[in-house]
Amino acid sequence: MNDIKLAVVGSEGVGKSALIVRFLTRRFIGEYASSSECIYRKRLSIDGRQLNLELYDPCSQPCEGKSTLTEQMHWADAFVVVYDISDRSSFHAAEAIVHLIRELRLGVTKRDVDSVVFLVGNKQDLCHVREVGREEGQRLAAEAKCQFYELSAAEHCQEVALMFSAVVRNAGLNGKAKERRRPSGSKSMAKLINNVFGKRRKSV
Ligand SMILES: Nc1nc2c(ncn2[C@@H]2O[C@H](COP(=O)(O)OP(=O)(O)OP(=O)(O)O)[C@@H](O)[C@H]2O)c(=O)[nH]1
């Protein structure tokens, strides 16, 4: 069975928890606790393969033992970088994060990151107060060579599920390539990283 670690990142209030909860429970509940970071775990089957998914939801508020973005980068196999289409500053933050992921991942692992970074413009239902055009998101994704989605955690259940499935599928394929190149050592690294993030786990 494959283990896939997925970090959902972005600035405060863009809807990271809402997207995760929508994917895991199919529900949108409106308000989400944001005082602690947590890792959700889920077993799923994609293309007939059983996968253990760990989804990391960071905490935007200062909280005890909070991990740094760099730690998150090293922990994760794939990233969903979220911004809010009605908040331009969140788009700038997403842009910086996407570039940082590229720098760190390419610098450390010398691996291609194209298939494992997804840029997501959330809150599409707020398009009447839109501050970031869809084409701006598409342009950034094309420049940074990542996948692009614009959707709404509040209104889109199917699209959110499809987006996460695509990330997991790509991360799984990427993981296979990794295994082929480096057959040993990955387990102990996973253990090490789990020690950093293993503080709080939730199952849904
Ligand atoms: N209109 C609308 N509101 C949304 C959507 N997604 C999330 N929200 C709202 O945005 C607010 C923040 O959502 P969260 O999911 O807590 O955002 P977050 O990025 O996890 O926030 P932090 O953990 O504080 O960084 C909440 O009031 C949600 O109800 C969406 O697609 N549309």
The ligand as a Tripos MOL2 file, in Angstrom:
@<TRIPOS>MOLECULE
LIG
   32    34     1     0     0
SMALL
NO_CHARGES

@<TRIPOS>ATOM
      1 N1        -18.1310   31.9840    0.1750 N.pl3     1 LIG1
      2 C1        -17.2420   31.0230    0.4850 C.ar      1 LIG1
      3 N2        -16.7040   30.9890    1.7090 N.ar      1 LIG1
      4 C2        -15.7960   30.0150    1.9550 C.ar      1 LIG1
      5 C3        -15.4070   29.0550    0.9820 C.ar      1 LIG1
      6 N3        -14.4840   28.2600    1.5540 N.ar      1 LIG1
      7 C4        -14.3120   28.6740    2.8020 C.ar      1 LIG1
      8 N4        -15.1030   29.7390    3.0600 N.ar      1 LIG1
      9 C5        -15.2230   30.4980    4.3000 C.3       1 LIG1
     10 O1        -13.9830   31.1360    4.5350 O.3       1 LIG1
     11 C6        -13.7150   31.1820    5.9410 C.3       1 LIG1
     12 C7        -12.3490   30.5580    6.1980 C.3       1 LIG1
     13 O2        -12.4230   29.1810    5.8400 O.3       1 LIG1
     14 P1        -11.3900   28.1220    6.4460 P.3       1 LIG1
     15 O3        -11.6350   26.8420    5.7760 O.co2     1 LIG1
     16 O4        -11.3960   28.1710    7.9230 O.co2     1 LIG1
     17 O5        -10.0450   28.7720    5.8930 O.3       1 LIG1
     18 P2         -8.5440   28.3400    6.2920 P.3       1 LIG1
     19 O6         -7.7120   28.6940    5.1360 O.co2     1 LIG1
     20 O7         -8.5080   26.9390    6.7610 O.co2     1 LIG1
     21 O8         -8.3220   29.3320    7.4970 O.3       1 LIG1
     22 P3         -7.1030   29.3170    8.5910 P.3       1 LIG1
     23 O9         -7.0370   27.9290    9.1780 O.co2     1 LIG1
     24 O10        -7.4860   30.3630    9.5700 O.co2     1 LIG1
     25 O11        -5.9100   29.6940    7.8220 O.co2     1 LIG1
     26 C8        -14.8560   30.4360    6.6220 C.3       1 LIG1
     27 O12       -15.7830   31.3970    7.0960 O.3       1 LIG1
     28 C9        -15.4780   29.6070    5.5210 C.3       1 LIG1
     29 O13       -16.8460   29.3800    5.7110 O.3       1 LIG1
     30 C10       -16.0080   29.1290   -0.3060 C.ar      1 LIG1
     31 O14       -15.7440   28.3550   -1.2360 O.2       1 LIG1
     32 N5        -16.9060   30.1520   -0.5010 N.ar      1 LIG1
@<TRIPOS>BOND
     1     1     2 1
     2     2     3 ar
     3     2    32 ar
     4     3     4 ar
     5     4     5 ar
     6     4     8 ar
     7     5     6 ar
     8     5    30 ar
     9     6     7 ar
    10     7     8 ar
    11     8     9 1
    12     9    10 1
    13     9    28 1
    14    10    11 1
    15    11    12 1
    16    11    26 1
    17    12    13 1
    18    13    14 1
    19    14    15 2
    20    14    16 1
    21    14    17 1
    22    17    18 1
    23    18    19 2
    24    18    20 1
    25    18    21 1
    26    21    22 1
    27    22    23 2
    28    22    24 1
    29    22    25 1
    30    26    27 1
    31    26    28 1
    32    28    29 1
    33    30    31 2
    34    30    32 ar
@<TRIPOS>SUBSTRUCTURE
     1 LIG1         1 GROUP 0 **** ****
